[in-house]
Amino acid sequence: MSAFCLLAEKSIGAQAREKHSDIDIYKTSFTPMKNALSGLDEKTFIKMIVVRSTDKVVGLHMIGADAPEIIQGMAVAIRAGATKAVFDSTIGIHPTAAEEFVTLREVSVLSV
């Protein structure tokens, strides 16, 4: 789903919680560097859903500038079966909001 508006939203794997019971959710909210340097107070939110037993990334969500373009690229990784370990071992493009997807380290929500 995409919404092209002032604050863009994009997601892949919206039904991940319904399909998998053992998931870890990584999330963060931050001010992108281009906003911080220009004095804008606009934040970006990202979330990654990972199946704990397989380490497979099954969902990504983003609210913020460039979300449709960033999630489109991430969709390729998910369709190819990328794991959290693959994301963790990828060097982020700095300074971009997309690099936050490869720097998520702490589980925010645990499902049993």
MOPAC internal coordinates of N, CA, C and O (Angstrom, degrees):
PM7 1SCF
backbone

  N    0.0000 0     0.00 0     0.00 0    0    0    0
  C    1.4481 1     0.00 0     0.00 0    1    0    0
  C    1.5204 1   109.23 1     0.00 0    2    1    0
  O    1.2310 1   120.30 1   -44.13 1    3    2    1
  N    1.3013 1   117.02 1   135.87 1    3    2    1
  C    1.4596 1   122.43 1   176.32 1    5    3    2
  C    1.5127 1   110.34 1  -128.58 1    6    5    3
  O    1.2310 1   121.74 1   -33.92 1    7    6    5
  N    1.2813 1   114.28 1   146.08 1    7    6    5
  C    1.4501 1   120.37 1   172.29 1    9    7    6
  C    1.5130 1   106.21 1  -131.62 1   10    9    7
  O    1.2310 1   120.12 1   -68.01 1   11   10    9
  N    1.3196 1   117.39 1   111.99 1   11   10    9
  C    1.4504 1   120.94 1   179.34 1   13   11   10
  C    1.5216 1   107.82 1   -91.92 1   14   13   11
  O    1.2310 1   121.25 1   -78.02 1   15   14   13
  N    1.3064 1   115.22 1   101.98 1   15   14   13
  C    1.4502 1   121.47 1  -179.47 1   17   15   14
  C    1.5183 1   107.37 1  -150.51 1   18   17   15
  O    1.2310 1   120.10 1     8.92 1   19   18   17
  N    1.3003 1   117.41 1  -171.08 1   19   18   17
  C    1.4594 1   120.88 1  -179.04 1   21   19   18
  C    1.5236 1   111.04 1   -56.34 1   22   21   19
  O    1.2310 1   120.23 1   138.05 1   23   22   21
  N    1.3238 1   117.17 1   -41.95 1   23   22   21
  C    1.4576 1   121.66 1   177.32 1   25   23   22
  C    1.5247 1   107.35 1  -115.04 1   26   25   23
  O    1.2310 1   120.36 1   -79.56 1   27   26   25
  N    1.3090 1   116.91 1   100.44 1   27   26   25
  C    1.4640 1   121.80 1  -174.38 1   29   27   26
  C    1.5216 1   112.02 1   -75.92 1   30   29   27
  O    1.2310 1   121.07 1   -32.54 1   31   30   29
  N    1.3489 1   115.56 1   147.46 1   31   30   29
  C    1.4578 1   122.98 1   176.79 1   33   31   30
  C    1.5097 1   107.48 1  -130.15 1   34   33   31
  O    1.2310 1   120.77 1   -41.33 1   35   34   33
  N    1.3306 1   116.13 1   138.67 1   35   34   33
  C    1.4599 1   120.67 1   178.64 1   37   35   34
  C    1.5193 1   108.00 1  -151.08 1   38   37   35
  O    1.2310 1   120.65 1   -38.15 1   39   38   37
  N    1.3361 1   116.35 1   141.85 1   39   38   37
  C    1.4544 1   119.17 1   178.26 1   41   39   38
  C    1.5125 1   110.79 1  -148.65 1   42   41   39
  O    1.2310 1   121.64 1   -22.00 1   43   42   41
  N    1.3199 1   114.47 1   158.00 1   43   42   41
  C    1.4509 1   122.73 1   173.15 1   45   43   42
  C    1.5187 1   106.23 1  -138.49 1   46   45   43
  O    1.2310 1   120.52 1   -42.89 1   47   46   45
  N    1.3183 1   116.60 1   137.11 1   47   46   45
  C    1.4584 1   120.03 1   179.82 1   49   47   46
  C    1.5138 1   113.36 1    83.38 1   50   49   47
  O    1.2310 1   120.06 1  -143.66 1   51   50   49
  N    1.3121 1   117.50 1    36.34 1   51   50   49
  C    1.4574 1   121.45 1  -176.26 1   53   51   50
  C    1.5305 1   113.22 1   -62.75 1   54   53   51
  O    1.2310 1   119.67 1   158.22 1   55   54   53
  N    1.3306 1   118.24 1   -21.78 1   55   54   53
  C    1.4632 1   121.62 1  -179.44 1   57   55   54
  C    1.5252 1   112.25 1   -98.61 1   58   57   55
  O    1.2310 1   119.48 1  -164.36 1   59   58   57
  N    1.3139 1   118.60 1    15.64 1   59   58   57
  C    1.4657 1   122.00 1  -175.10 1   61   59   58
  C    1.5269 1   112.50 1   -57.84 1   62   61   59
  O    1.2310 1   120.09 1   139.39 1   63   62   61
  N    1.3203 1   117.42 1   -40.61 1   63   62   61
  C    1.4730 1   120.23 1  -179.70 1   65   63   62
  C    1.5222 1   111.93 1   -65.04 1   66   65   63
  O    1.2310 1   120.25 1   147.85 1   67   66   65
  N    1.3115 1   117.12 1   -32.15 1   67   66   65
  C    1.4674 1   120.71 1   179.64 1   69   67   66
  C    1.5252 1   111.59 1   -74.33 1   70   69   67
  O    1.2310 1   120.19 1   150.25 1   71   70   69
  N    1.3251 1   117.23 1   -29.75 1   71   70   69
  C    1.4625 1   121.68 1  -175.67 1   73   71   70
  C    1.5219 1   113.69 1   -90.46 1   74   73   71
  O    1.2310 1   119.87 1   156.75 1   75   74   73
  N    1.3311 1   117.85 1   -23.25 1   75   74   73
  C    1.4642 1   121.48 1  -174.74 1   77   75   74
  C    1.5296 1   110.00 1  -131.41 1   78   77   75
  O    1.2310 1   120.74 1   -43.55 1   79   78   77
  N    1.3188 1   116.20 1   136.45 1   79   78   77
  C    1.4625 1   119.51 1  -179.14 1   81   79   78
  C    1.5227 1   112.91 1   -95.94 1   82   81   79
  O    1.2310 1   119.83 1   154.65 1   83   82   81
  N    1.3244 1   117.93 1   -25.35 1   83   82   81
  C    1.4675 1   120.76 1  -176.98 1   85   83   82
  C    1.5253 1   110.39 1  -106.30 1   86   85   83
  O    1.2310 1   120.73 1  -102.77 1   87   86   85
  N    1.3189 1   116.21 1    77.23 1   87   86   85
  C    1.4571 1   120.03 1  -177.24 1   89   87   86
  C    1.5233 1   111.69 1  -115.64 1   90   89   87
  O    1.2310 1   121.81 1   -29.90 1   91   90   89
  N    1.3037 1   114.14 1   150.10 1   91   90   89
  C    1.4561 1   122.60 1   170.51 1   93   91   90
  C    1.5201 1   106.71 1  -113.80 1   94   93   91
  O    1.2310 1   120.81 1   -39.66 1   95   94   93
  N    1.3097 1   116.06 1   140.34 1   95   94   93
  C    1.4647 1   121.09 1   179.28 1   97   95   94
  C    1.5214 1   108.61 1  -117.82 1   98   97   95
  O    1.2310 1   121.57 1   -54.42 1   99   98   97
  N    1.3083 1   114.60 1   125.58 1   99   98   97
  C    1.4603 1   122.51 1   176.15 1  101   99   98
  C    1.5282 1   106.20 1  -108.63 1  102  101   99
  O    1.2310 1   120.42 1   -45.18 1  103  102  101
  N    1.3257 1   116.79 1   134.82 1  103  102  101
  C    1.4600 1   118.11 1   179.33 1  105  103  102
  C    1.5173 1   110.47 1  -151.67 1  106  105  103
  O    1.2310 1   121.82 1   -22.88 1  107  106  105
  N    1.3192 1   114.12 1   157.12 1  107  106  105
  C    1.4555 1   120.29 1   176.72 1  109  107  106
  C    1.5214 1   109.80 1  -156.03 1  110  109  107
  O    1.2310 1   121.02 1   -23.18 1  111  110  109
  N    1.2849 1   115.65 1   156.82 1  111  110  109
  C    1.4562 1   123.65 1   174.53 1  113  111  110
  C    1.5291 1   105.91 1  -130.63 1  114  113  111
  O    1.2310 1   120.38 1   -46.09 1  115  114  113
  N    1.3104 1   116.87 1   133.91 1  115  114  113
  C    1.4587 1   119.76 1  -174.39 1  117  115  114
  C    1.5201 1   110.17 1  -153.80 1  118  117  115
  O    1.2310 1   121.04 1   -15.00 1  119  118  117
  N    1.3135 1   115.61 1   165.00 1  119  118  117
  C    1.4577 1   122.22 1   172.80 1  121  119  118
  C    1.5251 1   107.44 1   -98.48 1  122  121  119
  O    1.2310 1   119.80 1   -65.59 1  123  122  121
  N    1.3342 1   117.98 1   114.41 1  123  122  121
  C    1.4617 1   119.43 1   178.68 1  125  123  122
  C    1.5294 1   111.27 1   -57.21 1  126  125  123
  O    1.2310 1   121.02 1   -32.24 1  127  126  125
  N    1.3278 1   115.65 1   147.76 1  127  126  125
  C    1.4613 1   120.66 1  -176.34 1  129  127  126
  C    1.5266 1   112.61 1   -55.49 1  130  129  127
  O    1.2310 1   120.26 1   139.78 1  131  130  129
  N    1.3450 1   117.10 1   -40.22 1  131  130  129
  C    1.4658 1   118.55 1  -178.71 1  133  131  130
  C    1.5326 1   110.77 1   -63.83 1  134  133  131
  O    1.2310 1   120.07 1   150.02 1  135  134  133
  N    1.3323 1   117.48 1   -29.98 1  135  134  133
  C    1.4642 1   120.13 1   176.71 1  137  135  134
  C    1.5222 1   110.88 1   -76.88 1  138  137  135
  O    1.2310 1   120.45 1   137.49 1  139  138  137
  N    1.3208 1   116.75 1   -42.51 1  139  138  137
  C    1.4617 1   120.42 1  -179.52 1  141  139  138
  C    1.5277 1   111.02 1   -60.93 1  142  141  139
  O    1.2310 1   120.54 1   136.57 1  143  142  141
  N    1.3289 1   116.57 1   -43.43 1  143  142  141
  C    1.4675 1   120.37 1  -178.23 1  145  143  142
  C    1.5211 1   112.64 1   -69.50 1  146  145  143
  O    1.2310 1   120.60 1   151.46 1  147  146  145
  N    1.3415 1   116.45 1   -28.54 1  147  146  145
  C    1.4686 1   119.14 1  -179.07 1  149  147  146
  C    1.5258 1   112.60 1   -94.34 1  150  149  147
  O    1.2310 1   120.48 1   179.45 1  151  150  149
  N    1.3376 1   116.68 1    -0.55 1  151  150  149
  C    1.4523 1   120.60 1   177.95 1  153  151  150
  C    1.5187 1   114.81 1    85.28 1  154  153  151
  O    1.2310 1   119.94 1  -174.63 1  155  154  153
  N    1.3370 1   117.72 1     5.37 1  155  154  153
  C    1.4665 1   120.45 1   177.69 1  157  155  154
  C    1.5238 1   109.77 1   -76.50 1  158  157  155
  O    1.2310 1   120.52 1   -36.73 1  159  158  157
  N    1.3191 1   116.61 1   143.27 1  159  158  157
  C    1.4587 1   121.45 1  -178.37 1  161  159  158
  C    1.5309 1   111.89 1   -99.10 1  162  161  159
  O    1.2310 1   119.80 1  -164.72 1  163  162  161
  N    1.3198 1   117.98 1    15.28 1  163  162  161
  C    1.4637 1   122.14 1  -177.00 1  165  163  162
  C    1.5292 1   110.58 1   -74.70 1  166  165  163
  O    1.2310 1   121.00 1   -51.36 1  167  166  165
  N    1.3348 1   115.69 1   128.64 1  167  166  165
  C    1.4665 1   121.35 1  -179.30 1  169  167  166
  C    1.5184 1   110.45 1  -102.59 1  170  169  167
  O    1.2310 1   121.11 1   -17.17 1  171  170  169
  N    1.3222 1   115.48 1   162.83 1  171  170  169
  C    1.4597 1   123.42 1   175.01 1  173  171  170
  C    1.5231 1   107.49 1  -122.99 1  174  173  171
  O    1.2310 1   120.53 1   -38.83 1  175  174  173
  N    1.3333 1   116.59 1   141.17 1  175  174  173
  C    1.4649 1   122.36 1   178.14 1  177  175  174
  C    1.5167 1   107.85 1  -119.13 1  178  177  175
  O    1.2310 1   120.44 1   -45.98 1  179  178  177
  N    1.3417 1   116.77 1   134.02 1  179  178  177
  C    1.4585 1   120.68 1   173.93 1  181  179  178
  C    1.5197 1   109.76 1  -133.06 1  182  181  179
  O    1.2310 1   121.55 1   -28.57 1  183  182  181
  N    1.3319 1   114.64 1   151.43 1  183  182  181
  C    1.4624 1   121.26 1   179.11 1  185  183  182
  C    1.5197 1   108.62 1  -144.25 1  186  185  183
  O    1.2310 1   121.09 1   -39.99 1  187  186  185
  N    1.3293 1   115.52 1   140.01 1  187  186  185
  C    1.4649 1   122.18 1   177.18 1  189  187  186
  C    1.5205 1   108.14 1  -125.33 1  190  189  187
  O    1.2310 1   120.48 1   -46.60 1  191  190  189
  N    1.3415 1   116.70 1   133.40 1  191  190  189
  C    1.4579 1   122.23 1   179.40 1  193  191  190
  C    1.5234 1   108.17 1  -111.91 1  194  193  191
  O    1.2310 1   120.98 1   -54.59 1  195  194  193
  N    1.3477 1   115.74 1   125.41 1  195  194  193
  C    1.4639 1   122.29 1  -174.36 1  197  195  194
  C    1.5287 1   109.26 1  -126.25 1  198  197  195
  O    1.2310 1   120.43 1   -46.10 1  199  198  197
  N    1.3373 1   116.79 1   133.90 1  199  198  197
  C    1.4668 1   120.68 1   173.61 1  201  199  198
  C    1.5256 1   106.91 1   -78.11 1  202  201  199
  O    1.2310 1   120.79 1   -62.75 1  203  202  201
  N    1.3189 1   116.10 1   117.25 1  203  202  201
  C    1.4567 1   121.63 1  -174.48 1  205  203  202
  C    1.5331 1   112.98 1   -59.09 1  206  205  203
  O    1.2310 1   119.93 1   137.42 1  207  206  205
  N    1.3211 1   117.74 1   -42.58 1  207  206  205
  C    1.4687 1   121.22 1  -174.72 1  209  207  206
  C    1.5313 1   113.58 1   -69.91 1  210  209  207
  O    1.2310 1   119.88 1   155.60 1  211  210  209
  N    1.3243 1   117.83 1   -24.40 1  211  210  209
  C    1.4685 1   120.93 1  -177.91 1  213  211  210
  C    1.5262 1   113.07 1  -116.24 1  214  213  211
  O    1.2310 1   119.91 1   167.81 1  215  214  213
  N    1.3258 1   117.77 1   -12.19 1  215  214  213
  C    1.4603 1   124.36 1  -175.67 1  217  215  214
  C    1.5337 1   112.03 1    67.58 1  218  217  215
  O    1.2310 1   120.26 1  -169.74 1  219  218  217
  N    1.3227 1   117.10 1    10.26 1  219  218  217
  C    1.4615 1   121.59 1  -176.93 1  221  219  218
  C    1.5325 1   111.11 1   -78.31 1  222  221  219
  O    1.2310 1   120.84 1   -46.36 1  223  222  221
  N    1.3186 1   116.00 1   133.64 1  223  222  221
  C    1.4622 1   121.50 1   175.83 1  225  223  222
  C    1.5247 1   107.20 1   -80.60 1  226  225  223
  O    1.2310 1   120.66 1   -58.18 1  227  226  225
  N    1.3359 1   116.33 1   121.82 1  227  226  225
  C    1.4687 1   120.51 1  -176.95 1  229  227  226
  C    1.5206 1   113.10 1  -117.44 1  230  229  227
  O    1.2310 1   119.98 1   176.84 1  231  230  229
  N    1.3178 1   117.65 1    -3.16 1  231  230  229
  C    1.4526 1   119.77 1   178.81 1  233  231  230
  C    1.5134 1   112.41 1  -161.25 1  234  233  231
  O    1.2310 1   121.19 1   -35.99 1  235  234  233
  N    1.3197 1   115.34 1   144.01 1  235  234  233
  C    1.4647 1   122.51 1   174.78 1  237  235  234
  C    1.5226 1   107.62 1  -139.93 1  238  237  235
  O    1.2310 1   121.04 1   -40.86 1  239  238  237
  N    1.3041 1   115.62 1   139.14 1  239  238  237
  C    1.4632 1   121.21 1   179.36 1  241  239  238
  C    1.5180 1   108.33 1  -135.61 1  242  241  239
  O    1.2310 1   120.94 1   -36.53 1  243  242  241
  N    1.3065 1   115.81 1   143.47 1  243  242  241
  C    1.4596 1   120.12 1   178.85 1  245  243  242
  C    1.5178 1   109.81 1  -148.08 1  246  245  243
  O    1.2310 1   121.35 1   -42.93 1  247  246  245
  N    1.3257 1   115.02 1   137.07 1  247  246  245
  C    1.4596 1   122.44 1   172.62 1  249  247  246
  C    1.5197 1   105.84 1  -125.95 1  250  249  247
  O    1.2310 1   120.85 1   -61.45 1  251  250  249
  N    1.3170 1   115.99 1   118.55 1  251  250  249
  C    1.4504 1   120.03 1  -179.26 1  253  251  250
  C    1.5135 1   110.83 1   152.99 1  254  253  251
  O    1.2310 1   121.43 1    -2.36 1  255  254  253
  N    1.3190 1   114.87 1   177.64 1  255  254  253
  C    1.4609 1   120.79 1  -179.43 1  257  255  254
  C    1.5242 1   110.51 1   -58.27 1  258  257  255
  O    1.2310 1   120.70 1   -39.12 1  259  258  257
  N    1.3059 1   116.26 1   140.88 1  259  258  257
  C    1.4665 1   123.98 1   176.36 1  261  259  258
  C    1.5287 1   114.29 1    68.77 1  262  261  259
  O    1.2310 1   119.36 1  -169.50 1  263  262  261
  N    1.3186 1   118.82 1    10.50 1  263  262  261
  C    1.4658 1   121.34 1  -178.84 1  265  263  262
  C    1.5287 1   113.13 1   -55.24 1  266  265  263
  O    1.2310 1   118.54 1   133.78 1  267  266  265
  N    1.3302 1   120.39 1   -46.22 1  267  266  265
  C    1.4696 1   118.65 1  -178.74 1  269  267  266
  C    1.5243 1   113.18 1   -59.69 1  270  269  267
  O    1.2310 1   120.16 1   137.44 1  271  270  269
  N    1.3278 1   117.30 1   -42.56 1  271  270  269
  C    1.4603 1   120.27 1  -179.28 1  273  271  270
  C    1.5231 1   111.53 1   -69.15 1  274  273  271
  O    1.2310 1   119.94 1   139.22 1  275  274  273
  N    1.3160 1   117.73 1   -40.78 1  275  274  273
  C    1.4679 1   121.65 1  -178.19 1  277  275  274
  C    1.5238 1   110.41 1   -67.80 1  278  277  275
  O    1.2310 1   119.74 1   133.02 1  279  278  277
  N    1.3257 1   118.10 1   -46.98 1  279  278  277
  C    1.4641 1   120.61 1  -177.87 1  281  279  278
  C    1.5263 1   110.98 1   -67.83 1  282  281  279
  O    1.2310 1   119.63 1   149.22 1  283  282  281
  N    1.3215 1   118.31 1   -30.78 1  283  282  281
  C    1.4672 1   119.73 1   176.53 1  285  283  282
  C    1.5239 1   110.22 1   -58.04 1  286  285  283
  O    1.2310 1   119.89 1   135.66 1  287  286  285
  N    1.3158 1   117.81 1   -44.34 1  287  286  285
  C    1.4602 1   121.28 1   177.65 1  289  287  286
  C    1.5089 1   112.29 1   -66.91 1  290  289  287
  O    1.2310 1   120.74 1   141.46 1  291  290  289
  N    1.3192 1   116.18 1   -38.54 1  291  290  289
  C    1.4681 1   120.35 1   179.51 1  293  291  290
  C    1.5319 1   111.26 1   -67.74 1  294  293  291
  O    1.2310 1   120.44 1   150.49 1  295  294  293
  N    1.3237 1   116.77 1   -29.51 1  295  294  293
  C    1.4683 1   120.55 1   179.17 1  297  295  294
  C    1.5242 1   110.94 1   -61.14 1  298  297  295
  O    1.2310 1   120.27 1   145.26 1  299  298  297
  N    1.3123 1   117.09 1   -34.74 1  299  298  297
  C    1.4588 1   121.03 1   177.54 1  301  299  298
  C    1.5294 1   109.58 1   -62.53 1  302  301  299
  O    1.2310 1   120.26 1   135.13 1  303  302  301
  N    1.3249 1   117.10 1   -44.87 1  303  302  301
  C    1.4688 1   121.13 1   179.57 1  305  303  302
  C    1.5282 1   111.12 1   -61.75 1  306  305  303
  O    1.2310 1   120.29 1   137.05 1  307  306  305
  N    1.3309 1   117.05 1   -42.95 1  307  306  305
  C    1.4660 1   120.52 1  -179.65 1  309  307  306
  C    1.5221 1   110.08 1   -65.85 1  310  309  307
  O    1.2310 1   119.98 1   135.62 1  311  310  309
  N    1.3105 1   117.64 1   -44.38 1  311  310  309
  C    1.4762 1   120.57 1   178.93 1  313  311  310
  C    1.5185 1   111.62 1   -63.17 1  314  313  311
  O    1.2310 1   120.31 1   152.07 1  315  314  313
  N    1.3291 1   117.02 1   -27.93 1  315  314  313
  C    1.4649 1   121.39 1   178.99 1  317  315  314
  C    1.5314 1   111.66 1   -83.58 1  318  317  315
  O    1.2310 1   120.24 1   177.32 1  319  318  317
  N    1.3447 1   117.15 1    -2.68 1  319  318  317
  C    1.4599 1   120.48 1   176.95 1  321  319  318
  C    1.5144 1   115.12 1    87.92 1  322  321  319
  O    1.2310 1   119.79 1  -154.23 1  323  322  321
  N    1.3144 1   118.01 1    25.77 1  323  322  321
  C    1.4667 1   121.28 1  -178.76 1  325  323  322
  C    1.5241 1   112.02 1   -58.26 1  326  325  323
  O    1.2310 1   121.34 1   -37.75 1  327  326  325
  N    1.3095 1   115.04 1   142.25 1  327  326  325
  C    1.4625 1   121.72 1   177.08 1  329  327  326
  C    1.5232 1   109.40 1  -103.23 1  330  329  327
  O    1.2310 1   121.07 1   -11.51 1  331  330  329
  N    1.3166 1   115.56 1   168.49 1  331  330  329
  C    1.4651 1   120.59 1   176.05 1  333  331  330
  C    1.5218 1   109.29 1   -60.64 1  334  333  331
  O    1.2310 1   120.39 1   142.45 1  335  334  333
  N    1.3412 1   116.87 1   -37.55 1  335  334  333
  C    1.4670 1   120.88 1   178.77 1  337  335  334
  C    1.5278 1   111.32 1   -60.90 1  338  337  335
  O    1.2310 1   120.16 1   143.09 1  339  338  337
  N    1.3272 1   117.30 1   -36.91 1  339  338  337
  C    1.4630 1   120.62 1   177.42 1  341  339  338
  C    1.5253 1   109.99 1   -65.26 1  342  341  339
  O    1.2310 1   120.40 1   134.84 1  343  342  341
  N    1.3221 1   116.85 1   -45.16 1  343  342  341
  C    1.4675 1   119.74 1   177.28 1  345  343  342
  C    1.5278 1   109.79 1   -60.78 1  346  345  343
  O    1.2310 1   120.24 1   135.27 1  347  346  345
  N    1.3432 1   117.15 1   -44.73 1  347  346  345
  C    1.4689 1   121.19 1  -178.06 1  349  347  346
  C    1.5225 1   112.57 1   -62.66 1  350  349  347
  O    1.2310 1   120.13 1   149.41 1  351  350  349
  N    1.3224 1   117.36 1   -30.59 1  351  350  349
  C    1.4740 1   120.56 1  -177.46 1  353  351  350
  C    1.5324 1   112.75 1   -90.51 1  354  353  351
  O    1.2310 1   120.53 1  -177.81 1  355  354  353
  N    1.3217 1   116.59 1     2.19 1  355  354  353
  C    1.4663 1   120.99 1  -179.62 1  357  355  354
  C    1.5256 1   109.95 1   -92.02 1  358  357  355
  O    1.2310 1   120.80 1   -44.45 1  359  358  357
  N    1.3051 1   116.07 1   135.55 1  359  358  357
  C    1.4610 1   120.84 1   177.68 1  361  359  358
  C    1.5253 1   107.99 1   -82.08 1  362  361  359
  O    1.2310 1   120.93 1   -53.54 1  363  362  361
  N    1.3161 1   115.83 1   126.46 1  363  362  361
  C    1.4579 1   121.42 1  -178.96 1  365  363  362
  C    1.5182 1   112.59 1   -74.81 1  366  365  363
  O    1.2310 1   121.06 1   -27.72 1  367  366  365
  N    1.3215 1   115.58 1   152.28 1  367  366  365
  C    1.4604 1   121.22 1   175.87 1  369  367  366
  C    1.5254 1   106.87 1   -84.40 1  370  369  367
  O    1.2310 1   120.42 1   -64.29 1  371  370  369
  N    1.3190 1   116.80 1   115.71 1  371  370  369
  C    1.4622 1   121.72 1  -174.25 1  373  371  370
  C    1.5238 1   109.60 1  -109.01 1  374  373  371
  O    1.2310 1   119.18 1   -41.70 1  375  374  373
  N    1.2817 1   119.17 1   138.30 1  375  374  373
  C    1.4627 1   129.16 1    -4.05 1  377  375  374
  C    1.5290 1   110.77 1   -96.98 1  378  377  375
  O    1.2310 1   120.31 1   -68.40 1  379  378  377
  N    1.3062 1   117.02 1   111.60 1  379  378  377
  C    1.4623 1   121.68 1   175.91 1  381  379  378
  C    1.5207 1   109.36 1  -138.59 1  382  381  379
  O    1.2310 1   120.87 1   -21.73 1  383  382  381
  N    1.3115 1   115.95 1   158.27 1  383  382  381
  C    1.4679 1   119.99 1   175.01 1  385  383  382
  C    1.5282 1   110.27 1   -68.37 1  386  385  383
  O    1.2310 1   120.13 1   150.51 1  387  386  385
  N    1.3336 1   117.36 1   -29.49 1  387  386  385
  C    1.4647 1   121.74 1  -178.55 1  389  387  386
  C    1.5219 1   112.13 1   -61.45 1  390  389  387
  O    1.2310 1   119.96 1   150.89 1  391  390  389
  N    1.3236 1   117.69 1   -29.11 1  391  390  389
  C    1.4660 1   119.47 1  -178.30 1  393  391  390
  C    1.5253 1   112.23 1   -64.43 1  394  393  391
  O    1.2310 1   119.87 1   160.21 1  395  394  393
  N    1.3099 1   117.85 1   -19.79 1  395  394  393
  C    1.4596 1   120.52 1   178.73 1  397  395  394
  C    1.5244 1   111.76 1   -63.15 1  398  397  395
  O    1.2310 1   119.67 1   151.63 1  399  398  397
  N    1.3378 1   118.23 1   -28.37 1  399  398  397
  C    1.4601 1   120.63 1   179.09 1  401  399  398
  C    1.5208 1   112.30 1   -66.72 1  402  401  399
  O    1.2310 1   119.60 1   155.82 1  403  402  401
  N    1.3291 1   118.36 1   -24.18 1  403  402  401
  C    1.4617 1   120.39 1   179.53 1  405  403  402
  C    1.5262 1   112.67 1  -101.44 1  406  405  403
  O    1.2310 1   120.46 1  -173.93 1  407  406  405
  N    1.3351 1   116.73 1     6.07 1  407  406  405
  C    1.4611 1   119.71 1   177.28 1  409  407  406
  C    1.5287 1   113.01 1  -117.05 1  410  409  407
  O    1.2310 1   119.87 1  -175.05 1  411  410  409
  N    1.3267 1   117.86 1     4.95 1  411  410  409
  C    1.4692 1   120.98 1   177.46 1  413  411  410
  C    1.5262 1   108.41 1   -68.05 1  414  413  411
  O    1.2310 1   119.43 1   -56.53 1  415  414  413
  N    1.3251 1   118.69 1   123.47 1  415  414  413
  C    1.4578 1   120.86 1  -176.31 1  417  415  414
  C    1.5197 1   114.31 1  -123.99 1  418  417  415
  O    1.2310 1   119.50 1   152.75 1  419  418  417
  N    1.3239 1   118.56 1   -27.25 1  419  418  417
  C    1.4662 1   120.65 1  -175.24 1  421  419  418
  C    1.5181 1   111.52 1  -109.00 1  422  421  419
  O    1.2310 1   121.43 1   -48.03 1  423  422  421
  N    1.3373 1   114.87 1   131.97 1  423  422  421
  C    1.4610 1   120.25 1   176.74 1  425  423  422
  C    1.5196 1   108.38 1   -67.79 1  426  425  423
  O    1.2310 1   120.70 1   -50.15 1  427  426  425
  N    1.3374 1   116.27 1   129.85 1  427  426  425
  C    1.4648 1   121.74 1   178.81 1  429  427  426
  C    1.5210 1   111.50 1   -92.72 1  430  429  427
  O    1.2310 1   120.54 1   142.96 1  431  430  429
  N    1.3413 1   116.57 1   -37.04 1  431  430  429
  C    1.4609 1   121.53 1  -177.81 1  433  431  430
  C    1.5247 1   107.85 1  -136.51 1  434  433  431
  O    1.2310 1   120.62 1   -49.73 1  435  434  433
  N    1.3267 1   116.42 1   130.27 1  435  434  433
  C    1.4583 1   122.41 1   176.67 1  437  435  434
  C    1.5057 1   109.13 1  -107.58 1  438  437  435
  O    1.2310 1   120.39 1   -44.46 1  439  438  437
  N    1.3196 1   116.86 1   135.54 1  439  438  437
  C    1.4743 1   121.32 1   171.91 1  441  439  438
  C    1.5135 1   107.42 1  -111.91 1  442  441  439
  O    1.2310 1   120.89 1   -33.12 1  443  442  441
  N    1.3151 1   115.90 1   146.88 1  443  442  441
  C    1.4616 1   119.39 1  -179.47 1  445  443  442
  C    1.4996 1   113.01 1   -96.38 1  446  445  443
  O    1.2310 1   120.10 1   180.00 1  447  446  445

